[in-house]
Amino acid sequence: MKPMYEPSDLAAMDPLVLMKNLDHVRMASRRLSYVLQQQVHLYTPPANELRDRIDGYVEAERQIEAEMARRQIRV
């Protein structure tokens, strides 16, 4: 899976932008999880696509959290 953010892009982001992006990826993954739970049969190709998208957002969340930890930014 291709990372959502390049490490150099994350390193160049303002702390406020990092926090906003973290909020965005968290909300997006939770919204997709809700759709997966409520509206899609769990064993169909659309469900697999949603899982892949959720995984991408979760990985982006990890990337941003790692960059924030590297800079010692507290939320």
Secondary structure by P-SEA (a helix, b strand, c coil): ccccccaaaaaaccaaaaaaaaaaaaaaaaaaaaaaacccccccaaaaaaaaaaaaaaaaaaaaaaaaaaacccc
